[in-house]
Amino acid sequence: MHLDITTDDLTKLSDAAYAVITCRLVYRWIDDKAAFLNRVRHLLVPGGLLWLVTEIAGRREPSAPLRDLGITAAAGETLTARWSVVRTADLDVLRYYVLRP
């Protein structure tokens, strides 16, 4: 299933019905991140996980126009709050998060 988080009605999705939800390279564009994360927590089955990939702010060359578009340390702390399990891995300019409620 593929949904657009900004235009599709996520309330139509059944609670506690998904083992894995992915969010790749769009987290920084979500306006209401707290509401998005709360909805994801409700959608995951017990033991389910959110797999999120986002760019890290400041990892590009200093002259790169998109250098600061990624996630900051403070935003990363907000993202990982309220999850019982948090795993991260960095790969060049990207950070991978695996989060379990």
Steps between C-alpha positions, in 0.01 A plus 500: 500500500628847417347813649584867480520620859408855404194431286365153584272437798710289738204453737362247251784265593426239765672544836759240599501344155852549363825324590723749315443857390767674293565870463782572256641848442173681576508548878652849475206610283229391744347806663347336806765246594350426842160413352665284233705307759199453728296361210782263403516368858126417483533331163779262604425156637665412833867448419463688169753754383538830324791504256588861425778640283588867494790721407724636777534880513851628438639182340525640149785717378494854646417646158210260434167689479311225688763463774265580790182328381549181698414403854679684782609345830206669678252376239650152532436505874139602439460224242635228729312608814215272613632191319603201710766383255714733289771385261689730265768466236667767292598456138670805355234777505214271607385377839290188534266462796327183612241586765268276702221634721 
